[in-house]
Amino acid sequence: MSFNRRGCVLHQKHIEIYHNIKNTIQSEPKFLNDKCSHATLLYDRWDSNVKKRIYSQRLGISYNTSYAAAGFRQTHIYNDRRMYRKKFDNFTPSHSGNSNTQKKQKSRFERACRSVFHNRGNNIRNRTPITNINDQLHRARQHRFLFLPSQYIYKPLQHVKHHKRMARSRGMC
C-alpha cells in the first residue's frame, strides 16, 4: 500500500481507524544520487580496500566482491576509459543444514551451471555443451559466473569513466 500503510486484507477499508501509519516525513537523504557521489564512494571503497561478502540463500553460495582501479594496461594499452573494476572472488558453496533446502539449492546451482555451459546465448555454436575446463572458464568469465573456489572475475564498472579530453592529453587516444 502507499505511504507505508499496512493492514490485512479484511481490514484495509478501515485503515484510517488503525493508527499504524509510519511517519511520512522523510529526512534529508544522507547520500546524494549523482555521479560525483558515486565516484567518491567507489574511490573510498577502493582506497580502504573494502571486501563485501555476498550470500545467496537461493543458490547456496557465497563470494567476495571488492573494487580495483584500472591499471596502466587498461588505460593506455587497451584504451579503456573505465576507472574501476569490480572483482568477484573467493567462491564457496554454503548450503543449508536442512536436507530439503540443500537439495533445492544444489539443483538451482546446477541449473545455473547448465544454463551458462550448455544453452545460454543466441549463437547456435554456443549451445553445444562445454566439457573442457578452459572453455568453461572462458564462458563463465563472459557471463560473470563463479563456479570454482580459485576463480576470479573482473567486471568493468560502466558509469564512472575518464573524460575523453583527459585521455587524449595523456596520450591514450
Stockholm file with secondary structure:
# STOCKHOLM 1.0

chainA/1-173         MSFNRRGCVLHQKHIEIYHNIKNTIQSEPKFLNDKCSHATLLYDRWDSNVKKRIYSQRLGISYNTSYAAAGFRQTHIYNDRRMYRKKFDNFTPSHSGNSNTQKKQKSRFERACRSVFHNRGNNIRNRTPITNINDQLHRARQHRFLFLPSQYIYKPLQHVKHHKRMARSRGMC
#=GR chainA/1-173 SS CGGGCCCCSTTGGGTTTSCCCCCCCCCCCSSCCSHHHHHHHHHHHHHTTCCEEEEETTTTEEEEEEEEECCHIIIIISCCCBCEEEEEEEEEECCCSSHHHHHHHHHHHHHHHHIIIIICSSCGGGGSCCCSHHHHHHHHHHHTCCCSTTCCEEEECTTCBCCHHHHHHTTCC
#=GC SS_cons         CGGGCCCCSTTGGGTTTSCCCCCCCCCCCSSCCSHHHHHHHHHHHHHTTCCEEEEETTTTEEEEEEEEECCHIIIIISCCCBCEEEEEEEEEECCCSSHHHHHHHHHHHHHHHHIIIIICSSCGGGGSCCCSHHHHHHHHHHHTCCCSTTCCEEEECTTCBCCHHHHHHTTCC
//
